[in-house]
Amino acid sequence: MLLLLGGCAQQQQLQQNAYTPRYVFRKGYTAYVLRNGRAVAPQHAPARIKRVIAAGNKIINKPYRRGGGHGRHHDTAYDCSGSTAFILREAGMLKPGVHPTSHTFLKWGRPGFGKWLTVYTKRGHVFVMVAGIRFDTSGSGRGVGPRWYTKPRRCGGFYVRHVPGY
C-alpha cells in the first residue's frame, strides 16, 4: 500500500511553513498527469481511489465559480469545496446530496493523513492529495477551476483529514 504522507492520528494543523509532499513517481502506486491535464490512476490503487481520479477528470478545466458545485452535483463551474465534494461523492466517500463548505470538511472523515487520499482543509479553502497528485482550484496562483497538479503548494494552517483505509 502506498504511504505518501506521515502524520499522527490526532487532528493535525500543519505549520505555517508546511508544503504538500513533493511529487515522486512510483510505478503502479503514483498517479501522473498527462499533457491534456487528465490524471491517470495508478495500477495498484483501490477502486475508490480510481473513481476519485476519474471523477476529477470529468470536471478538470471547468471554470471557478464561488458556490459552484453546491446547488447541483453536475454543474458548469466549481469552487474548491464543490469540486472536492464532487470527487468524493463520485467515489462513494461522501453521501449524495451533501454539499459541504471548506469549513465543514474540518469534521469530514478522520483526523490525520491517509495512505491514498488526504483532504487539506481550513476556513476558506480545501483541496485533495490523491495517489501523489493534488486536485485543487487555486494551485497555480491564478484562481482557476479544478485541476491536477504535481507541484507542491504551501499548506500552512490547513488541517488534514482522511477516510480510514484510504
MDAnalysis code that builds the backbone (N, CA, C; Angstrom):
import MDAnalysis as mda
import numpy as np

u = mda.Universe.empty(498, n_residues=166, atom_resindex=np.repeat(np.arange(166), 3), trajectory=True)
u.add_TopologyAttr("name", ["N", "CA", "C"] * 166)
u.add_TopologyAttr("resid", np.arange(1, 167))
u.add_TopologyAttr("resname", ["MET", "LEU", "LEU", "LEU", "LEU", "GLY", "GLY", "CYS", "ALA", "GLN", "GLN", "GLN", "GLN", "LEU", "GLN", "GLN", "ASN", "ALA", "TYR", "THR", "PRO", "ARG", "TYR", "VAL", "PHE", "ARG", "LYS", "GLY", "TYR", "THR", "ALA", "TYR", "VAL", "LEU", "ARG", "ASN", "GLY", "ARG", "ALA", "VAL", "ALA", "PRO", "GLN", "HIS", "ALA", "PRO", "ALA", "ARG", "ILE", "LYS", "ARG", "VAL", "ILE", "ALA", "ALA", "GLY", "ASN", "LYS", "ILE", "ILE", "ASN", "LYS", "PRO", "TYR", "ARG", "ARG", "GLY", "GLY", "GLY", "HIS", "GLY", "ARG", "HIS", "HIS", "ASP", "THR", "ALA", "TYR", "ASP", "CYS", "SER", "GLY", "SER", "THR", "ALA", "PHE", "ILE", "LEU", "ARG", "GLU", "ALA", "GLY", "MET", "LEU", "LYS", "PRO", "GLY", "VAL", "HIS", "PRO", "THR", "SER", "HIS", "THR", "PHE", "LEU", "LYS", "TRP", "GLY", "ARG", "PRO", "GLY", "PHE", "GLY", "LYS", "TRP", "LEU", "THR", "VAL", "TYR", "THR", "LYS", "ARG", "GLY", "HIS", "VAL", "PHE", "VAL", "MET", "VAL", "ALA", "GLY", "ILE", "ARG", "PHE", "ASP", "THR", "SER", "GLY", "SER", "GLY", "ARG", "GLY", "VAL", "GLY", "PRO", "ARG", "TRP", "TYR", "THR", "LYS", "PRO", "ARG", "ARG", "CYS", "GLY", "GLY", "PHE", "TYR", "VAL", "ARG", "HIS", "VAL", "PRO", "GLY", "TYR"])
u.atoms.positions = np.array([
    [0.847, -1.172, 0.000],
    [0.000, 0.000, 0.000],
    [0.894, 1.238, 0.000],
    [0.455, 2.267, -0.666],
    [1.211, 3.497, -0.800],
    [1.105, 4.343, 0.453],
    [2.215, 4.821, 0.944],
    [2.207, 5.749, 2.074],
    [2.908, 7.008, 1.618],
    [2.107, 8.006, 1.233],
    [2.672, 9.248, 0.712],
    [2.988, 10.244, 1.803],
    [2.239, 10.200, 2.867],
    [2.365, 11.211, 3.900],
    [2.474, 10.544, 5.256],
    [3.211, 11.149, 6.141],
    [3.273, 10.642, 7.511],
    [2.579, 11.613, 8.429],
    [2.097, 11.135, 9.532],
    [1.452, 12.029, 10.473],
    [0.873, 11.260, 11.629],
    [0.460, 11.990, 12.626],
    [-0.114, 11.330, 13.787],
    [-1.612, 11.144, 13.587],
    [-2.213, 10.380, 14.461],
    [-3.637, 10.060, 14.341],
    [-4.520, 11.184, 14.873],
    [-3.957, 12.180, 15.501],
    [-4.732, 13.293, 16.037],
    [-4.977, 14.331, 14.944],
    [-5.997, 15.175, 15.155],
    [-6.236, 16.285, 14.237],
    [-4.961, 17.106, 14.204],
    [-4.398, 17.307, 13.028],
    [-3.118, 17.956, 12.928],
    [-3.228, 19.199, 12.062],
    [-2.878, 20.342, 12.629],
    [-2.808, 21.561, 11.838],
    [-1.368, 21.698, 11.389],
    [-1.191, 21.910, 10.109],
    [0.151, 21.994, 9.569],
    [0.771, 23.343, 9.883],
    [2.068, 23.344, 10.125],
    [2.799, 24.570, 10.455],
    [2.754, 25.545, 9.297],
    [2.923, 26.812, 9.592],
    [2.814, 27.860, 8.578],
    [3.769, 27.671, 7.406],
    [4.931, 27.086, 7.609],
    [5.880, 26.912, 6.510],
    [5.751, 25.547, 5.841],
    [4.662, 24.835, 6.100],
    [4.464, 23.490, 5.555],
    [4.106, 23.536, 4.067],
    [4.507, 22.489, 3.354],
    [4.175, 22.305, 1.948],
    [3.595, 20.911, 1.774],
    [2.805, 20.734, 0.721],
    [2.344, 19.391, 0.389],
    [3.564, 18.563, -0.016],
    [3.423, 17.255, -0.020],
    [4.576, 16.406, -0.372],
    [5.078, 16.676, -1.787],
    [6.360, 16.462, -1.959],
    [6.979, 16.555, -3.277],
    [6.508, 15.364, -4.103],
    [6.240, 15.577, -5.367],
    [5.792, 14.514, -6.258],
    [6.951, 13.565, -6.558],
    [6.772, 12.312, -6.245],
    [7.760, 11.274, -6.542],
    [7.007, 10.109, -7.180],
    [7.290, 9.836, -8.441],
    [6.570, 8.794, -9.156],
    [7.085, 7.417, -8.755],
    [6.154, 6.544, -8.382],
    [6.422, 5.135, -8.100],
    [5.477, 4.317, -8.960],
    [6.012, 3.647, -9.965],
    [5.188, 2.907, -10.928],
    [4.193, 1.994, -10.223],
    [2.938, 2.106, -10.620],
    [1.880, 1.271, -10.063],
    [1.230, 1.832, -8.817],
    [1.882, 2.827, -8.186],
    [1.382, 3.371, -6.924],
    [1.165, 4.883, -6.937],
    [1.647, 5.561, -7.954],
    [1.513, 7.009, -8.017],
    [0.788, 7.386, -9.303],
    [-0.163, 8.290, -9.199],
    [-0.858, 8.797, -10.381],
    [0.074, 9.749, -11.129],
    [-0.244, 9.992, -12.380],
    [0.503, 11.005, -13.121],
    [-0.470, 11.805, -13.965],
    [-0.009, 12.976, -14.392],
    [-0.860, 13.895, -15.130],
    [-0.368, 13.961, -16.573],
    [-1.288, 13.774, -17.512],
    [-0.963, 13.841, -18.934],
    [-0.908, 15.289, -19.406],
    [-0.405, 15.507, -20.589],
    [-0.290, 16.872, -21.133],
    [-1.643, 17.573, -21.251],
    [-2.710, 16.810, -21.456],
    [-4.034, 17.431, -21.576],
    [-4.662, 17.732, -20.210],
    [-3.902, 17.475, -19.130],
    [-4.388, 17.794, -17.788],
    [-5.118, 16.669, -17.082],
    [-5.401, 15.595, -17.789],
    [-6.082, 14.457, -17.169],
    [-5.089, 13.648, -16.344],
    [-5.587, 13.055, -15.276],
    [-4.751, 12.214, -14.417],
    [-4.976, 10.751, -14.762],
    [-3.938, 9.965, -14.588],
    [-4.015, 8.526, -14.808],
    [-3.829, 7.856, -13.452],
    [-4.803, 7.040, -13.079],
    [-4.767, 6.362, -11.783],
    [-3.686, 5.290, -11.776],
    [-3.058, 5.106, -10.626],
    [-2.053, 4.041, -10.535],
    [-2.702, 2.658, -10.605],
    [-1.977, 1.734, -11.168],
    [-2.468, 0.365, -11.361],
    [-2.878, -0.290, -10.047],
    [-2.132, -0.072, -8.977],
    [-2.391, -0.755, -7.711],
    [-3.329, 0.011, -6.769],
    [-3.906, 1.094, -7.235],
    [-4.808, 1.879, -6.388],
    [-6.108, 1.126, -6.156],
    [-6.705, 1.301, -4.972],
    [-8.035, 0.721, -4.726],
    [-9.068, 1.312, -5.696],
    [-10.148, 0.578, -5.913],
    [-11.189, 1.005, -6.852],
    [-11.730, 2.390, -6.513],
    [-11.928, 2.688, -5.238],
    [-12.451, 4.010, -4.859],
    [-11.484, 5.131, -5.240],
    [-10.213, 4.892, -5.127],
    [-9.220, 5.909, -5.496],
    [-9.235, 6.108, -7.012],
    [-9.389, 5.043, -7.755],
    [-9.512, 5.159, -9.210],
    [-10.756, 5.954, -9.582],
    [-11.840, 5.763, -8.814],
    [-13.072, 6.524, -9.066],
    [-12.884, 8.005, -8.724],
    [-12.125, 8.299, -7.671],
    [-11.826, 9.702, -7.322],
    [-11.110, 10.375, -8.494],
    [-10.110, 9.714, -9.032],
    [-9.333, 10.289, -10.143],
    [-10.195, 10.430, -11.392],
    [-11.006, 9.434, -11.700],
    [-11.908, 9.511, -12.858],
    [-12.892, 10.671, -12.691],
    [-13.379, 10.865, -11.474],
    [-14.308, 11.973, -11.207],
    [-13.621, 13.319, -11.404],
    [-12.405, 13.437, -10.918],
    [-11.661, 14.678, -11.124],
    [-11.470, 14.983, -12.597],
    [-11.203, 13.935, -13.381],
    [-11.028, 14.120, -14.827],
    [-12.295, 14.625, -15.502],
    [-13.463, 14.308, -14.932],
    [-14.730, 14.772, -15.502],
    [-14.890, 16.284, -15.394],
    [-14.296, 16.895, -14.367],
    [-14.555, 18.323, -14.140],
    [-13.311, 19.205, -14.270],
    [-12.156, 18.606, -14.629],
    [-10.989, 19.472, -14.831],
    [-11.293, 20.449, -15.960],
    [-10.702, 21.585, -15.867],
    [-10.850, 22.661, -16.848],
    [-12.210, 23.345, -16.816],
    [-13.086, 22.937, -15.892],
    [-14.307, 23.731, -15.673],
    [-13.849, 25.029, -15.001],
    [-14.555, 26.105, -15.214],
    [-14.149, 27.359, -14.581],
    [-14.433, 27.380, -13.078],
    [-13.781, 28.305, -12.406],
    [-14.023, 28.523, -10.981],
    [-15.235, 29.443, -10.836],
    [-16.123, 29.099, -9.906],
    [-17.229, 29.986, -9.543],
    [-17.539, 29.756, -8.083],
    [-17.525, 30.820, -7.310],
    [-17.874, 30.703, -5.894],
    [-19.279, 30.124, -5.777],
    [-19.403, 29.061, -5.005],
    [-20.687, 28.376, -4.871],
    [-20.919, 27.319, -5.930],
    [-19.986, 27.191, -6.889],
    [-20.120, 26.201, -7.955],
    [-20.033, 24.787, -7.404],
    [-20.967, 23.936, -7.816],
    [-20.997, 22.554, -7.363],
    [-21.772, 22.357, -6.079],
    [-22.339, 23.426, -5.544],
    [-23.098, 23.310, -4.298],
    [-24.592, 23.139, -4.554],
    [-25.103, 23.786, -5.568],
    [-26.521, 23.690, -5.864],
    [-26.892, 22.392, -6.557],
    [-25.953, 21.867, -7.337],
    [-26.190, 20.603, -8.030],
    [-24.856, 19.893, -8.236],
    [-24.937, 18.574, -8.283],
    [-23.734, 17.743, -8.404],
    [-23.005, 18.030, -9.716],
    [-23.705, 17.945, -10.831],
    [-23.119, 18.251, -12.139],
    [-23.413, 19.710, -12.430],
    [-22.377, 20.536, -12.412],
    [-22.537, 21.980, -12.567],
    [-21.659, 22.450, -13.727],
    [-21.795, 23.720, -14.065],
    [-20.988, 24.292, -15.151],
    [-19.680, 24.886, -14.632],
    [-19.557, 25.082, -13.329],
    [-18.346, 25.623, -12.704],
    [-18.311, 25.137, -11.263],
    [-17.100, 25.133, -10.675],
    [-16.924, 24.607, -9.322],
    [-16.004, 25.494, -8.506],
    [-16.292, 25.573, -7.197],
    [-15.340, 26.184, -6.274],
    [-14.572, 25.059, -5.595],
    [-13.727, 25.404, -4.631],
    [-12.868, 24.388, -4.013],
    [-13.674, 23.298, -3.312],
    [-14.646, 23.670, -2.511],
    [-15.408, 22.657, -1.783],
    [-16.377, 21.921, -2.702],
    [-16.906, 22.602, -3.719],
    [-17.785, 21.939, -4.677],
    [-17.053, 20.865, -5.467],
    [-15.821, 21.163, -5.892],
    [-15.057, 20.176, -6.655],
    [-14.583, 19.033, -5.761],
    [-14.184, 19.338, -4.534],
    [-13.777, 18.286, -3.592],
    [-14.961, 17.373, -3.289],
    [-16.122, 17.962, -3.029],
    [-17.316, 17.167, -2.752],
    [-17.685, 16.307, -3.955],
    [-17.546, 16.850, -5.158],
    [-17.884, 16.104, -6.369],
    [-17.073, 14.814, -6.460],
    [-15.753, 14.903, -6.323],
    [-14.928, 13.701, -6.488],
    [-15.156, 12.699, -5.366],
    [-15.415, 13.188, -4.156],
    [-15.667, 12.272, -3.038],
    [-17.030, 11.597, -3.154],
    [-18.048, 12.336, -3.631],
    [-19.374, 11.726, -3.847],
    [-19.296, 10.664, -4.938],
    [-18.594, 10.970, -6.020],
    [-18.468, 10.027, -7.132],
    [-17.815, 8.718, -6.692],
    [-16.950, 8.792, -5.691],
    [-16.243, 7.595, -5.199],
    [-16.957, 6.946, -4.023],
    [-18.110, 7.478, -3.624],
    [-18.857, 6.912, -2.500],
    [-18.264, 7.251, -1.146],
    [-17.476, 8.316, -1.075],
    [-16.858, 8.736, 0.187],
    [-17.602, 9.897, 0.840],
    [-18.665, 10.341, 0.194],
    [-19.496, 11.424, 0.707],
    [-20.919, 11.123, 0.275],
    [-21.865, 11.290, 1.175],
    [-23.256, 10.968, 0.877],
    [-23.802, 11.838, -0.257],
    [-24.633, 11.252, -1.113],
    [-25.274, 12.040, -2.166],
    [-26.107, 13.166, -1.547],
    [-26.123, 14.292, -2.210],
    [-26.910, 15.421, -1.729],
    [-26.229, 16.264, -0.666],
    [-25.082, 15.835, -0.155],
    [-24.337, 16.610, 0.835],
    [-23.438, 17.589, 0.090],
    [-23.522, 18.865, 0.446],
    [-22.743, 19.910, -0.220],
    [-21.956, 20.706, 0.822],
    [-20.863, 20.134, 1.343],
    [-20.106, 20.796, 2.407],
    [-19.316, 22.002, 1.916],
    [-19.017, 22.879, 2.849],
    [-18.117, 24.005, 2.588],
    [-16.721, 23.596, 3.026],
    [-15.740, 24.443, 2.753],
    [-14.376, 24.124, 3.187],
    [-14.331, 23.954, 4.699],
    [-15.066, 24.769, 5.422],
    [-15.091, 24.687, 6.884],
    [-15.734, 23.373, 7.354],
    [-16.767, 22.925, 6.661],
    [-17.439, 21.674, 7.008],
    [-16.496, 20.484, 6.897],
    [-15.536, 20.542, 5.964],
    [-14.595, 19.440, 5.789],
    [-13.691, 19.248, 7.009],
    [-13.673, 20.207, 7.928],
    [-12.895, 20.038, 9.162],
    [-13.398, 18.861, 9.986],
    [-14.646, 18.453, 9.757],
    [-15.229, 17.340, 10.511],
    [-15.473, 16.113, 9.637],
    [-15.073, 16.159, 8.380],
    [-15.261, 15.041, 7.464],
    [-14.218, 13.960, 7.744],
    [-14.581, 12.709, 7.562],
    [-13.623, 11.617, 7.705],
    [-13.005, 11.559, 9.084],
    [-11.733, 11.206, 9.127],
    [-10.975, 11.099, 10.378],
    [-9.766, 12.028, 10.323],
    [-9.276, 12.451, 11.478],
    [-8.079, 13.299, 11.501],
    [-6.844, 12.550, 11.010],
    [-5.924, 13.279, 10.440],
    [-4.640, 12.725, 10.034],
    [-4.545, 12.457, 8.543],
    [-3.366, 11.985, 8.146],
    [-3.062, 11.716, 6.745],
    [-3.576, 10.350, 6.322],
    [-4.020, 10.245, 5.076],
    [-4.437, 8.976, 4.522],
    [-3.308, 8.303, 3.765],
    [-3.497, 7.044, 3.439],
    [-2.499, 6.304, 2.658],
    [-2.567, 6.689, 1.186],
    [-3.791, 6.834, 0.671],
    [-4.004, 7.154, -0.739],
    [-4.616, 8.529, -0.948],
    [-5.372, 9.011, 0.034],
    [-6.124, 10.259, -0.137],
    [-6.105, 11.048, 1.161],
    [-5.734, 12.330, 1.054],
    [-5.754, 13.235, 2.200],
    [-6.431, 14.529, 1.784],
    [-7.393, 14.969, 2.585],
    [-8.059, 16.248, 2.360],
    [-7.374, 17.287, 3.240],
    [-6.956, 18.387, 2.638],
    [-6.368, 19.525, 3.348],
    [-7.458, 20.585, 3.442],
    [-7.797, 20.997, 4.650],
    [-8.922, 21.914, 4.797],
    [-8.678, 22.967, 5.868],
    [-9.252, 24.122, 5.647],
    [-9.279, 25.215, 6.615],
    [-10.429, 26.119, 6.213],
    [-10.731, 27.073, 7.059],
    [-11.768, 28.040, 6.699],
    [-11.338, 28.772, 5.435],
    [-12.130, 28.658, 4.394],
    [-11.850, 29.398, 3.169],
    [-11.247, 28.593, 2.030],
    [-10.700, 27.400, 2.281],
    [-10.162, 26.600, 1.180],
    [-10.044, 25.124, 1.570],
    [-10.171, 24.271, 0.567],
    [-9.996, 22.831, 0.723],
    [-9.448, 22.282, -0.588],
    [-8.545, 21.309, -0.496],
    [-8.055, 20.606, -1.671],
    [-7.687, 19.186, -1.271],
    [-7.371, 18.342, -2.255],
    [-7.142, 16.922, -2.006],
    [-5.811, 16.481, -2.615],
    [-5.070, 15.662, -1.875],
    [-3.925, 14.928, -2.422],
    [-4.396, 13.494, -2.589],
    [-4.278, 12.974, -3.801],
    [-4.721, 11.594, -4.072],
    [-3.657, 10.891, -4.912],
    [-3.168, 9.780, -4.409],
    [-2.157, 8.974, -5.093],
    [-0.967, 9.818, -5.554],
    [-0.584, 10.797, -4.755],
    [0.613, 11.579, -5.028],
    [0.417, 12.836, -5.844],
    [-0.811, 13.101, -6.314],
    [-1.068, 14.333, -7.060],
    [-2.141, 15.142, -6.344],
    [-2.164, 16.433, -6.638],
    [-3.057, 17.350, -5.944],
    [-4.197, 17.771, -6.862],
    [-5.421, 17.725, -6.314],
    [-6.614, 18.215, -7.006],
    [-7.013, 19.496, -6.303],
    [-6.951, 20.623, -7.011],
    [-7.058, 21.925, -6.359],
    [-7.640, 22.943, -7.334],
    [-8.238, 23.996, -6.794],
    [-8.767, 25.076, -7.629],
    [-7.900, 26.323, -7.582],
    [-6.847, 26.308, -6.784],
    [-6.058, 27.544, -6.653],
    [-4.556, 27.312, -6.625],
    [-4.092, 26.237, -7.173],
    [-2.675, 25.929, -7.076],
    [-1.773, 26.662, -8.027],
    [-2.315, 27.331, -9.013],
    [-1.472, 27.990, -9.995],
    [-1.250, 29.458, -9.667],
    [-1.920, 29.954, -8.645],
    [-1.825, 31.374, -8.323],
    [-2.770, 32.226, -9.153],
    [-3.539, 31.615, -10.045],
    [-4.451, 32.363, -10.905],
    [-5.907, 32.215, -10.504],
    [-6.220, 31.368, -9.526],
    [-7.606, 31.181, -9.118],
    [-8.440, 30.507, -10.181],
    [-7.936, 29.418, -10.739],
    [-8.643, 28.695, -11.786],
    [-9.565, 27.653, -11.170],
    [-10.314, 26.977, -11.999],
    [-11.180, 25.903, -11.534],
    [-10.385, 24.642, -11.233],
    [-11.063, 23.517, -11.061],
    [-10.398, 22.272, -10.664],
    [-9.343, 21.808, -11.667],
    [-8.180, 21.460, -11.127],
    [-7.049, 20.982, -11.935],
    [-6.234, 19.978, -11.127],
    [-5.449, 19.168, -11.824],
    [-4.474, 18.266, -11.207],
    [-3.118, 18.947, -11.226],
    [-2.364, 18.795, -10.139],
    [-1.031, 19.389, -10.029],
    [-0.043, 18.372, -9.464],
    [1.194, 18.448, -9.937],
    [2.261, 17.630, -9.364],
    [3.218, 18.480, -8.539],
    [3.078, 19.791, -8.605],
    [3.952, 20.678, -7.830],
    [3.405, 20.859, -6.420],
    [4.303, 20.920, -5.428],
    [3.832, 21.149, -4.051],
    [3.281, 22.563, -3.895],
    [2.476, 22.754, -2.862],
    [1.956, 24.089, -2.550],
    [2.031, 24.303, -1.051],
    [2.043, 25.547, -0.657],
    [2.012, 25.866, 0.768],
    [0.714, 25.357, 1.363],
    [0.810, 24.800, 2.544],
    [-0.399, 24.281, 3.191],
    [-0.395, 24.605, 4.684],
    [0.340, 25.637, 5.060],
    [0.335, 26.058, 6.450],
    [-1.052, 26.477, 6.895],
    [-1.426, 26.071, 8.101],
    [-2.734, 26.422, 8.644],
    [-3.841, 25.456, 8.259],
    [-3.568, 24.530, 7.354],
    [-4.571, 23.544, 6.962],
    [-4.597, 22.404, 7.975],
    [-5.755, 21.761, 8.071],
    [-5.910, 20.527, 8.830],
    [-5.990, 19.389, 7.819],
    [-5.556, 18.212, 8.224],
    [-5.588, 17.061, 7.324],
    [-6.612, 16.044, 7.797],
    [-7.351, 15.477, 6.841],
    [-8.415, 14.515, 7.117],
    [-8.304, 13.377, 6.110],
    [-8.826, 12.213, 6.463],
    [-8.792, 11.062, 5.563],
    [-9.954, 10.118, 5.860],
    [-10.132, 9.150, 4.972],
    [-11.097, 8.066, 5.173],
    [-10.284, 6.851, 5.595],
    [-10.624, 6.204, 6.710],
    [-9.875, 5.023, 7.112],
    [-9.749, 4.002, 5.976],
    [-8.547, 3.502, 5.790],
    [-8.288, 2.539, 4.740],
    [-7.842, 3.156, 3.433],
    [-7.971, 4.454, 3.319],
    [-7.605, 5.137, 2.078],
    [-6.652, 6.267, 2.378],
])
